[in-house]
Amino acid sequence: MSKQNPNLGMRWYVIHTYSGYEENVKRNLEQRIESFDMQDKIAEVLVPKEKKIKIKGGKRLVIEEKIFPGYVLVKMQVTDDSWYVVRNTPNVTGFVGSGTVPTPIDEKEMSSLMSRMTVEAPTHKIDVSINDPVKIVDGPFKNFEGKVSAVDESRGKIKVLVNMFGRETPVELDALQVKKI
């Protein structure tokens, strides 16, 4: 008797992998789907990523970061055959679910994840406001402390009044270069 429930149709499931092997698992699984002729039961393999802004060497970079390191999403119809193909892919440690029965992801959760992944340019999240005391954590003014005098959400920039040589000097910084005290 089958432990799986093929009546659920095509749904998204989460498989656990060794961290850092997500892309490798995706590639291997796609090759296995083709060689076992499982395209009708396993539709899509996805490593969820989102774009983020990081500062490296004073430069602003947009990087792609895995949303769930160590996990890969698979859109499939769970049968004993398809379960076996996925489960026995190298570096796959198992499905997320109770026992041997995989649990599908809720549709609402999946659509919110998809919208998070399709954002073209990351937005600036600035969590400081005018008159907040901040510490500069990057750049030529690193370790200086000051007070926020202006916030430009659209550009992701902040003006900070820094006390240098006994006077307050305005310094324009990237929002990622300061930390609230």
C-alpha positions, 0 to 999 in steps of 0.5 A: 500500500502507498504511503503517499497521497497522489490525490493532492495534485501538483503542490509545492514541497520543501526538501532539506539539503546540506547547507551550501549544496542547494544549487547542486541539489537543484541541478542533480534533481533536474537531471534525475527528473529527465533521466527517470522521465518524471516531468509529468510528476515533478514540474519545478525545482526552486532555490528561493533567493531575494536581492539585498543591498550590501556595502563592500569596500564603501561600494553599494552592491546588490546581491542575491541571497538564499531566503532559506539556506539548506532548503529547496522547493519542489513542485510535484505530485507525490507518488511513491516513484516521484518521492523516491526520485527526490529522496534519493538525489545526492545531498537531499536529507529528506522532505519537510513533513511528519514521518515519510509523508511530505507536507505541502506548503500553504498556497498563500505562503507560496505566493508571498514567497514568490512575490518576495523573489520577484522584487527587481530592486531591493528597497532601502529600510531605514530604521533611524529618524531625525535626531536619533543618536547613531554610530558610524560602522563603516567608511572613513568616519567609522566609530564616530558618533553623531545625530541624524539631521536628515533622512532620504528614503528614496536614495537610502542616504542619511545626513549625520552631524558628527562632532569634529574639532569642536564643531558639528559637521554634516556627513552624508552616509549610506543607511547601511553605514550607521547603527542606532545607539 
